[in-house]
Amino acid sequence: MKYYSLNNHHIKTTFKEAAITGIAPDKGLYFPESIPQLDADFINNLDSFSNEEIAYRAIAPFVGDEIPESVIRGIVAETLSFPFPVVKADDDVYSLELFHGPTMAFKDVGARFMSRCLNYFTQGEDKKITILVATSGDTGGAVASGFLGVEGIDVVILYPSGKVSDVQEKQLTTLGQNIRALEVKGTFDDCQDMVKQAFLDEGLKGVNLTSANSINIARWLPQMFYYFFAYKELGKHGKPVVVSVPSGNFGNICAGMMAKKIGLPIAHFVASTNANDTVPRYMGSQTYEPHKTIETLSNAMDVSNPSNFVRILELFGNEFGALDNELTSYPFTDAQTIETLKKLYTENNYMADPHGAVGYLGLKQFMEANPGYTGVFLETAHPVKFADSITDNLGIEIEIPEQIQAVLYGEKKADTISSYEELKAFLFG
Ligand SMILES: *Cc1c(COP(=O)(O)O)cnc(C)c1O
């Protein structure tokens, strides 16, 4: 499979190059040159296949012959080393829990898959790759855990001092080995600016830098897997299935829509956002007009200019009508999110996190207007990751899961930097 740049369809590359470089030389996002079609027999009998087999069949055509079958099967197995339960949360409404991985957020899936692909591609090369990533929270932890101990790859994570939660900071700073954390005196935007400057710096060409954010195809595409797992369970109910995805950079929902394009019969998608509502406004007005980013309770979705939305437009040939048939998008306020966390906990006996609550809200709004569906929302993080908002609003303490306890007692190791020059010196160090 070849991938082209969305800025210029004549710029094409392999899966390997796209995974190693992340973004095209003209700064375009990579997109597969053709959309594979899964066998109808396979789709109609999903129930008789294991999750590993389903995931392998979904990803294989996107990788082509660039990774041998036995290796890609091994990568899939290691990616799916934790459960993906579908839990009833309301009448005809289910939660697809994506938080049972090592850092308790869905980003574990993409990070684990990507790290193992890069590991395969760098074997036998004497040059190391350095992953440079800025994080406002969840990305850094998932990347740190996903790449921990992977040979041939060093990881450097920049995070804003005092602006990530305690759990998140521990997930970045306690692992050691090939993972190094830089505590930046500044904001997330300062971190991101330094990372961007490093990628443009000719003086750093020798360091072999790459990124690990959601625009990388090796992080984006494996997110298709769990849409298949959810459909395998819920398709049996005999009603059309609608999926609501709490969305920020729109990588997750874009993977779900790709799963549909290759054959998974999901009937409809709902993109649920917080107050950062560029896409819901676009679906109403057909005008794409990002506003300033607003801080919310569901902070992993505080994105006003979602980078993956161009991929969604491409999936529909840039035809608004076709997209409008398959996607509905609603925004929700923090007040609505809190009310929903409370309602789900007290009435439905389900503890959601603020991101999942936004997903649930979007699903309910769609299903009230469109009866007859089985609905599922993606629960993208464990509530413990946002323990403060849960404790404040529900008045309950959350039991700390094993994965989190392990890092809480680890020793924080981070270098502090406050300028680009210091970052550069660190990378050469
Ligand atoms: C990253 C993240 C999101 C948003 O996912 P996108 O792919 O950027 O739309 C939602 N919830 C949680 C918990 C996240 O960490």
The ligand as an ORCA input file, in Angstrom:
! r2SCAN-3c Opt
* xyz 0 1
  C      -6.860     11.971     23.057
  C      -8.152     11.745     23.788
  C      -9.412     11.999     23.178
  C      -9.551     12.589     21.794
  O      -9.193     11.683     20.766
  P      -8.948     12.196     19.278
  O      -8.477     11.036     18.530
  O      -7.877     13.278     19.410
  O     -10.231     12.780     18.783
  C     -10.570     11.683     23.885
  N     -10.505     11.196     25.143
  C      -9.329     10.952     25.768
  C      -9.337     10.446     27.156
  C      -8.104     11.219     25.121
  O      -6.939     10.988     25.743
*
